[in-house]
Amino acid sequence: MTMKLFLLIAGLLFSFSISAQTISGRVTNANGDLLIGANIYWVGSSISTMTGPNGQFSIQKTETTGNQLVVSYLGHIPDTFEVINPGYLVFTLQPSESLEEIIVSGQRDGVIISDINPIKTEQITQTELQKAACCDLAGCFETQSTVQPQTTNVITNSKELRILGLSGVYNQVLVDGFPVIQGLTYTYGISTIPGSLVDNIYVAKGANSVLQGYESISGQINVETKEPDRTDKVYLNAFINNFGEKHLNANLAFKKNKWSNLTAFHTIQPANQFDRDDDTFLDLPLLTRYMIFNKWKYGNENEQGWSSRIGIRYVNEQRVGGQTFFDPDTDKGSTTAYGQTVNFNQPELWTKTGYRINNKHNIVLFASAFYQDQKSYFGTVKYDAHQTNVYANLQHEFNYANHNVKSGISYRYLNLDEDVAFTENSLNRTYAGNYHRVENIPGVFAENTMRFLDDKLTWIAGVRGDQHNEFGFMFTPRTLLKYDVAPRTIVRANIGTGWRTVNLFSENIGLLVSSRDIIFAEALEPEKAINYGINLTQKFETKDVNLSGYISVDYYHTGFQNQIFPDYDSDPTKAIIKNFTGTSVSNGFQAEVYLKIWERVEVKTGYTYLDVYREVAEENELLPFNPKHKVLTTFSFAPLSNRYHFDVNMHWYGEQRLPDTKSNPAEFQRPDFSDPYTVVSAQLTYTFGALEVYGGCENIFDFRQLQPIISWQDPFSPYFDTSSVWGPTRGREIYLGVRYRLGA
């Protein structure tokens, strides 16, 4: 399969079947902002077009059109451009000084699915993010069907983001295009990004572009932080919930000439102690976090010459969880009381620096580095670790005719040092020791985006090769196809491979939490999979009743050639770690309908079906913690004045398979499947000029999975286990917050 895929992509990647009849490009203003709806036509010809939602266009050129192309846009001086060498062009219009200032205000849609992007990407905007509390990245998907936040350790409330029913390790989480959620940062990294810093989130399912790496097996989440020159000068956000947890965010931005800067501060102060289900364990950990973020921007990447973005961030975090009478100063690591403490410091630095030679050639360097030092106790397990991570990607972009070719070299360096020790070992666990991994991975890549049939057909063909210092050469081919069946009907398909190496403890933190012994049955090989999928998006608009929206249906299949998933079923006192090269499959189907009525009401309903299993002894064994059926419904109302908006979302989760506990004593056994349940949340936001007040309630009907911890009565027994968490554990959360903005 892979070889056929390679031959197909290789034949398309460097295709030079140039069609000189189509001119493509984009239109920007003097600041580099993309202009949507700009008019473009040939002098003396009736052939014309307009720029689409991302400022891009394509127009036919015939023998009779000549070479003069007119570009115009409201509030800008029309200009005529001489097109000598047809290719991908960038036109810049200057503002008209004779016009009075025109202010056009409006609300961006909460979720945007581009008609032009060959990859089906859901763009989650600030409009959507403000429909819920969105304290951190893990909480930014309350109104989305594609991404499911999943708790990985109920005691410290660590989370991962799942796509297609697969563990979060199989989707690539990027921040401003950089892979900073990796290794140690996987456990708590998504929680350290405050919602107040997020501008847009781009979510794509399945195998994606090869430009950012080889890891995105089930999908990719790219978090775009706010741009210094396009955000509020001052933004303040304060938040408190009924548990007493306090959040404070402050953003300051300024611009001078070609330079602009954004400085952000974020802190969380711990909640009060709550134990509503009387299992002696805190319902939520005591969390203290401080984050400082600084982002510089120079120039504009759409203009000729130099441009750069530089980001610096530092995070300090402490989490304390466990029994209500646990004192971290005196009890950590002891058997006096069970508790977990996590302390880490993480500085990071990244830059995206480019030089645009002309409309055809552009060179960009992506470079990032971060370090994390973590010290933690999980009961009597002491886990200290530190990690250094370096990433570099030098990319050249070449536009010609109907082709956009990106190629380059990349390098990854990972140095992860983990120390595991037992302060008391009456359970005779065997996995204490030092685990040290060093990875050096240079790579090369190339990707060609081709447009045919008057831009109705777009084909992306990409390949990359990476040389791992331990596992040797790894080849990753991917291809994506988009076809515009009609102006509002789009079909997309993709197929590609992906692979990744395993960071066992940080990606399976529950292993350190439970009393299970960890058995390494064999040396671990890289995980490998092939993913393919198809999507249909149908947009519609009816002016008679002022109705617009879309219908989206997609199906994705992931098949693993090797997968590493801890075996919790063979022995409830052990977690067996080994390669699985048999059949392991994820089938994901999703259908979603979105309606916008009278510019005031938004309704969205999505249904997700997941069939995630592996074949064991000729039987399909469902993987745990995946609801086979899930329904999301959201409702929003806002008057045309936008003075306030009211938002409701409802999640229904079907039953989930749970780890097998039949060999436990009767009092420590759990059902094989969870109960279906529903969670309903609502929020009201009211605007007083520059001040917004918002309040809401998550989990209105207070559904809780009671006493989720097995053997909570004796947390130092062989049966203590926190891995059977399948639903909310802290119940209803009421919150109140304020936002203040001083305009850009």
CORSULJO-V312793 format. One line per field, one symbol per residue. ss: DSSP state (A for helix, B for strand, O for the rest). phi: phi as a letter, one per 40 degrees, with the letter a starting at -180 (. if undefined). psi: psi as a letter, one per 30 degrees, with the letter a starting at -180 (. if undefined). A space follows every 10 residues. Layout:
ss: ???
phi: ???
psi: ???
//
This chain:
ss: OAAAAAAAAA AAAOOOOOOO OBBBBBBBBO OOOBOOOOBB BBOOOOOBBB OOOOOBBBBB OOOOOOOBBB BBOOOBOOBB BBOOOOOBBB BBBOBOOOOO OOOOOOOOOO BBBOOOOOOO BBBBOAAAAO OOOOOBAAAO OOOOOOBBBB BBBOOOOBBB BBBOOBOAAA BBBBBOOBOO OOOOAAAAAA AAOBAAABBB BBBBBOOOOO OOOOOOOOBB BBBBBOOAAA OOOBBBBBBB BOOOOBBBBB BBBBBBOOBB BBBBBBBBBO OOOOOOOOOO BOOOOBBBBB BBBBBBBBOO OOOOBBBBBB BBBBBBBBBB BBBOOOOAAA AOOOOOOOBB BBBBBBBBBB BBBBBBOOOO BBBBBBBBBB BBBBBBBBOO BBBBBBBBBB BBBBBBBBBB OOBBBBBBBB BBBBBBBBBB BBOOOOOOOO OOBBBBBBBB BBBBBBBBBB BBOOOOBBBB BBBBBBBBOO OBBBBBBBBB BBBBBBOOBB BBBBBBBBBB OOOAAAAOOA AAAOOOBBBB OOOOOOBBBB BBBBBBBBBB BBOOOOBBBB BBBBBBBBBB BBBOOOBOOO OOOBBBBOOB OOOBBBBBBB BBBBBBBOOO BBBBBBBBBB BBBBBBOOBB BBOOOOOOBB BBBBBBBBOO OOOBBBBBBB BBBOOOBOOO OOOOOAAAOO OOBOOOBBBB BBBBBBBBOO BBBBBBBBOO OOOOOOOOOB OAAAOOOOOO BOOOOOOOOO OOBBBBBBBB BBOO
phi: .ccccccccc ccdbcbccbc cbbbiabbcc cgccbcgccb accgbccaab cccbgcaaac bbcccgbcbc bbadgbcdab bcccbdicbb bbbccccccc cbbbbabccc bbbccbcccc bcccccdccc cacfcacccc bcbbccbbcb cbaccbfcbb bbbggbdccc bcbbbfgbcc bagdcccbcc ccbcccccca bbbbcgcbdc cchbccccia bbcbcccdcb bccbbbabaa bccgcbbbbb bbbabafcca abbbbaabbc cccbacbfbg bccaccbbab bbbbbbbbgb ccbchcaabb bbabbbabbb ahccccbccb bcgbbcacab bbbabacaaa abbbbccacb babbbbaaaa bbbbbabbgc ccbbaaabbb baabbbbbba fcbbbbaibb abbbbbbbbb abcabccfcb ccibbbbbbb bcabaaabbb bbffgcbbbb bbbabbbccb bgcbbbcaab bbbccadbbb bbaaaibaaa cbbccccbcc cccccccbbc cacccccbab baaabbbbca abcdbfbaia bbbabbbbbc caabbdcccc accbbcbacb bccbbbbbba babbbbbffb bbbbbbbbbb bbabcbfgbc bcccgbccba bbbbbbbacc cfcaabbbbb bbbccbcbdc bcccddcbcb ccbcccabbb baabbbbbgc bbbbaaacgd cgcaccfccc gccbcbccbc abcccbacbb gcbbaaabbb bbdc
psi: eeeeeeeeee ffehkhikjg fkklalklaf ggkkjkgkkk lkkglfklll kafggllkkk klfffagjkk klkkgljklk kjjejkajlj kkkkkjffkl kkjjllkkle kkjkfekfkj kjjjleeefg fleheaefgg gfgkfekjkk kfjfefhkll jkkgglkfff kkjkjhgkif jkbefeegef fgjkfffkel kkkklakakf egagfiefak jjjjlkkegg lkekkkkkkk lffgkkkkkk kkklkjbfkl kkkkkkkkkl llkkifghgg kkfkljkkkk kkkkkkkkak fflkaklkkk kkkkkkkkkk lalfgkjfef fkflgekklk kkklkjklkl kjkljjeafe kkkkkkklkl kkjkklkicg jkjkllkkkk kkjkkkkkkk bgkjkklall kkkkjkjkkk lkfkhffhlg gkakjkkkkj jllllkkkjk klhhgfkkkk kkllkkjkfe fakkkjkkkk kkkjelfgjk kkllklllll lkjeeffiff efelgkkkjj flkklkkklk kllkkkkjll kjfeghklal kkklkkkkkk fkkjkkjfee jfgljkklkj gakkkkkkkk kkkkkjkgge kkkkkkkkkk jjlljkhgkj jkklhjkekk kkkkkkkklf fgelkkkkkk kkkalkklkk gffllefgll lfklkllkkk llkkkkkicf kkkklakkhe ghkkjkifkk hfeifglfgk kgghjfakff akjklklkkk kjl.
//
